[in-house]
């Protein structure tokens, strides 16, 4: 399916359970999930081929999904918060469809010099803003950055610890460190899991991630199957 260029750089992909079904039949019901991927390059799918970005993989896994991807490589959480009204809020669908944000971001904030406490405080504000409109928020922990100096790697891990504690009250937290292929540095040189930069997943790595995300989205959207 060809990507549509939308004014706010969003990408729309509708996936239907029945091949060839009309868009109205596929998404004009409470069974449809209105889903937005927001965050940094991992949410955007850097390192993946065109049809294997996380938004497309999760959409294919779930079916009956309208999905936008507004993520951009290098974008910190603070910028996601600032751009929320322009990029995300306008995509909310009232009237019964579950509205779910899938969020991945934070390592760019640490890279730019912010500490874990500040980065998580900004993310907490993001969740509050999303909840106020009616969104559910699925957040994944940040992939480890073995290229970071020790001090920044410590801050990134502290940020991940805060995500796991979930005092921001995200609707689901997907702990990527629970998957050994993401947590173990040895897999960074495995092309079945990571791309050549050893930071972003490859198609295979995004498939692993998408399996975890799809289950979380299903839970928060109230899908039984």
C-alpha positions in Angstrom: 0.0 0.0 0.0 1.4 3.4 -0.9 2.1 5.9 1.9 0.0 9.0 1.9 1.8 12.3 2.7 -0.2 14.2 5.3 0.2 17.8 6.3 1.8 17.0 9.7 4.2 14.4 8.3 1.9 11.6 9.5 1.7 8.3 7.7 -1.6 6.5 7.3 -2.0 2.8 6.9 -5.3 1.0 7.2 -5.1 -2.8 7.6 -8.2 -4.9 7.4 -8.9 -8.4 8.5 -10.6 -9.3 5.2 -8.5 -8.8 2.1 -10.0 -6.3 -0.2 -12.5 -4.9 2.3 -13.4 -1.3 1.9 -11.9 1.3 4.3 -15.3 2.1 5.8 -15.9 -1.6 6.6 -12.4 -2.0 7.9 -12.2 0.9 10.3 -15.7 2.4 10.8 -16.5 0.4 13.9 -15.6 0.0 17.5 -13.4 -3.0 16.5 -11.0 -0.5 14.8 -8.1 0.8 16.8 -6.9 4.4 16.0 -3.2 4.2 16.7 -0.4 6.7 16.5 3.3 5.9 16.8 5.2 8.9 18.3 8.7 9.4 19.5 12.2 9.0 18.0 14.0 7.0 15.3 13.0 3.6 16.8 9.3 4.5 16.6 9.9 5.9 13.1 11.5 2.6 12.1 15.0 3.6 11.2 17.0 0.6 10.1 14.0 -1.2 8.7 12.9 -1.7 5.1 9.8 0.1 4.1 7.2 -2.5 5.0 8.8 -3.6 8.2 8.6 -0.4 10.3 7.1 -1.1 13.8 3.8 0.7 12.9 3.2 -1.5 9.9 4.2 -4.7 11.7 1.9 -4.0 14.6 -0.9 -3.0 12.3 -0.6 -6.3 10.3 -0.5 -8.3 13.5 -3.7 -6.7 14.9 -5.9 -6.0 11.8 -8.7 -3.5 11.9 -6.2 -0.7 12.6 -5.8 2.8 11.4 -2.2 3.8 12.1 -0.3 7.0 11.8 3.5 7.4 12.4 4.5 10.9 13.4 7.9 9.9 14.9 11.1 11.5 13.7 14.7 10.4 14.3 16.5 12.4 16.9 13.4 13.9 18.4 13.5 14.2 22.2 10.5 13.7 24.5 10.3 17.4 25.1 9.8 18.0 21.4 7.1 15.3 21.3 5.3 17.1 24.1 5.6 20.5 22.3 4.3 19.1 19.1 1.5 17.0 20.6 -1.3 19.4 19.7 -0.1 19.7 16.1 0.9 16.1 15.4 -1.1 13.8 17.7 -4.2 15.6 19.2 -5.7 16.3 15.7 -5.7 12.5 15.0 -7.9 11.6 17.9 -11.2 9.9 16.9 -14.1 10.5 19.2 -17.1 8.2 19.5 -16.1 4.8 20.5 -12.9 3.7 18.7 -10.0 3.0 21.0 -7.3 5.7 20.6 -3.8 4.4 21.4 -0.4 6.1 21.3 2.6 3.9 21.0 5.6 5.9 22.3 9.3 5.3 22.3 11.7 8.1 23.2 14.1 9.4 25.8 17.7 8.5 24.7 17.9 11.7 22.7 17.0 13.8 25.7 19.9 12.0 27.6 22.2 12.5 24.7 21.5 16.2 24.7 22.4 16.5 28.4 19.1 16.1 30.2 19.1 13.8 33.2 16.7 10.9 33.9 14.5 12.8 36.3 13.9 15.7 33.9 13.3 13.4 30.9 10.7 11.4 32.9 9.0 14.5 34.2 8.5 15.6 30.6 7.2 12.2 29.6 4.8 12.4 32.6 3.4 15.6 31.2 3.0 14.0 27.8 1.0 11.1 29.3 -1.2 13.6 31.3 -1.9 15.6 28.1 -2.7 12.4 26.2 -5.0 11.1 28.9 -6.8 14.4 29.1 -7.9 14.0 25.5 -8.8 10.3 25.9 -5.8 8.5 24.5 -4.4 5.3 26.0 -0.5 5.3 26.1 1.7 2.3 25.5 5.4 3.1 26.2 8.4 0.9 25.6 11.7 1.3 27.5 14.6 2.7 25.6 17.0 0.3 23.9 20.4 0.3 25.6 22.9 2.7 24.1 26.2 0.9 24.4 27.7 3.8 22.4 27.0 6.2 25.2 29.6 7.3 27.7 29.2 5.7 31.1 27.5 8.7 32.7 24.8 9.0 30.0 24.3 5.2 30.0 23.6 5.4 33.7 21.1 8.2 33.2 19.4 6.2 30.4 19.0 3.2 32.6 17.7 5.4 35.4 15.1 6.7 32.9 14.1 3.2 32.0 13.8 2.3 35.7 11.3 5.2 36.0 9.4 3.9 33.0 9.1 0.5 34.6 7.9 2.0 37.9 5.3 3.9 35.8 4.5 6.7 38.2 3.3 8.6 35.0 0.5 6.0 34.8 1.0 5.0 31.2 -1.6 2.4 30.3 1.1 -0.2 29.4 4.9 -0.4 29.7 6.7 -2.8 27.4 10.1 -3.6 28.9 12.4 -4.2 26.0 15.2 -5.3 28.4 13.1 -8.4 29.2 14.0 -9.6 25.7 17.6 -11.0 25.8 18.2 -10.1 22.2 17.7 -6.4 23.0 19.5 -6.4 26.4 22.6 -8.4 25.5 25.3 -6.4 23.7 26.4 -9.5 21.8 23.3 -9.3 19.6 24.2 -5.8 18.4 26.4 -7.5 15.8 23.6 -9.9 14.7 22.0 -8.6 11.5 18.9 -10.7 12.3 18.3 -8.3 15.2 20.1 -5.0 14.7 21.1 -2.9 11.7 24.7 -2.0 10.9 24.8 1.0 13.2 24.2 -1.4 16.2 21.7 1.1 17.6 18.5 0.6 15.6 16.8 -2.8 15.1 16.9 -4.5 11.7 13.7 -6.0 10.1 14.1 -9.0 12.4 14.5 -6.8 15.5 11.5 -4.7 14.7 9.5 -8.0 14.3 10.4 -9.0 17.8 9.5 -5.5 19.1 6.2 -5.5 17.2 5.1 -8.8 18.8 5.6 -7.2 22.2 3.9 -4.0 21.3 0.9 -5.6 19.6 0.1 -7.6 22.7 0.2 -4.4 24.8 -2.0 -2.5 22.3 -4.5 -5.3 22.3 -4.8 -5.2 26.1 -5.2 -1.4 26.4 -7.7 -1.3 23.5 -9.8 -4.0 25.1 -9.3 -6.5 22.3 -10.0 -10.1 23.4 -8.2 -11.5 20.3 
